[in-house]
């Protein structure tokens, strides 16, 4: 089951660096403003967006597989119907590099089956929650 309690959310929020799949280069969009907030609060944010070269002063990667740095948490800003494929990428990366510990699906994004697969592989997950809101409530 995806994490819903404050202790589990705090554990997810302690994971850093954060790869943001669907990170946007457009200010005013949640997929830009929330990663910016995280960056301003000390997180190493790694943007993943195949249509951008740079976001928030960082190189944007085309895919999770292309990210050279270590990833602790994958934060997803893509439609729910894309989550299964993203979790596949996470599980492949975890198998190859052993570095992803958690998956966070932002507000309005859910996929119980995909998250169950991630949890079966030992990852901590949550869905349909805003990382900025939970950070402000539990950590800041």
C-alpha positions, 0 to 999 in steps of 0.5 A, spaced: 500 500 500 502 506 498 504 511 504 499 515 507 501 516 514 506 522 516 512 517 518 512 514 511 511 521 508 517 524 512 521 518 510 520 519 503 521 526 504 528 525 506 530 522 500 535 526 496 537 527 490 530 527 487 529 526 479 523 529 477 519 526 471 515 531 467 519 537 470 517 543 466 521 549 464 515 553 464 514 558 470 507 557 473 506 550 472 506 545 478 511 541 474 516 547 474 514 551 481 514 545 485 521 542 483 523 549 484 521 549 491 524 543 492 531 546 490 530 552 494 529 547 500 535 544 499 534 538 495 538 536 489 533 536 483 534 532 477 530 534 471 527 529 466 524 531 460 526 529 453 523 536 450 528 541 454 535 542 455 536 545 461 531 546 467 532 550 473 539 551 471 540 543 471 541 539 465 535 536 463 535 528 461 531 525 456 529 519 461 531 516 467 536 511 464 540 517 462 541 520 469 548 519 470 547 521 478 545 517 483 537 518 484 534 516 491 526 518 489 523 519 483 517 524 483 512 524 477 509 529 474 506 525 468 499 522 467 496 516 470 496 512 464 504 513 463 506 511 470 506 503 469 512 505 464 515 510 468 515 504 474 518 499 469 524 504 468 525 505 475 525 498 476 530 497 471 534 502 474 534 499 481 536 493 478 542 496 474 544 501 479 541 499 485 539 507 487 532 508 487 529 508 494 522 511 492 516 513 487 512 519 489 506 520 484 504 528 484 497 530 486 492 527 481 496 521 479 495 514 481 496 507 479 495 502 484 498 496 480 504 500 478 506 502 485 504 495 488 510 492 483 514 498 485 513 496 493 514 488 491 521 491 489 522 494 496 521 501 494 517 506 498 511 509 494 505 514 495 500 517 490 496 523 489 500 527 494 503 534 493 510 534 495 511 541 496 504 541 500 507 535 504 514 538 505 511 544 508 506 541 513 511 536 515 518 538 514 519 546 513 
